[in-house]
Amino acid sequence: MRYALLVLGLALAATVATYVRYESLDPCDWMERDMARQSGLPRLVVRARIRAEFLLEGITEPSATECLSRWWEFRAEGASQEP
């Protein structure tokens, strides 16, 4: 029982922290904000770039899972480039 409460508490804390940072629980929005922050480009330009990349793969409406996967890849690339 304690283990379940601990896991539930950690999941809730992670959800709240994510919402506070991104003001959204949508992984497509997280990716857009992080890419805009890193590149210094306006969010509108970054949104168009992300949409174009998905369209090149034949994805017209990316799902949350596809955005989450792409966001993880983006974050991993950024982490590997930092000193």
WOMOQUI-V580463 format. One record per pair of residues at least 24 apart in sequence whose C-alpha atoms are under 7 Angstrom apart, sorted by the first residue. I is the first residue (numbers start at 1). J is the second residue. Records with the same first field share a line. If there is no record, write none. Layout:
I->J / J
This chain:
26->64
27->64 / 67 / 68
28->64 / 67 / 68
31->71
